[in-house]
Amino acid sequence: MAVSHARVSVGTTATKLTSDADGRDGQTISIQVPSAGATVYLGGAGVTTTSYGYELLGGTSFSVELQQGEQVFGVVASSTQTVNVFRQGA
């Protein structure tokens, strides 16, 4: 299994955190907001700051195993927030 990483700038509209190669069965993706960072709201393509699946606070991380075709998006309430993305099985 390959391992990859990226830094993604999340804005006030849904920002894709998975790459086009993501979404294969058994692939794990971890998303980390650096400490003192803004809250990032995670969900599908329609994620907003009021309609989200997961609230990721500064200094925390979230991991999920993706199934075929699944994608993860993030959004912030204002400005931008850079998140660290780690992929296993990329």
Summary of the structure (lengths in Angstrom):
residues: 90
radius of gyration: 12.1
end to end distance: 7.1
largest distance: 36.4
contacts: 273
relative contact order: 0.42
helix: 0%
strand: 44%
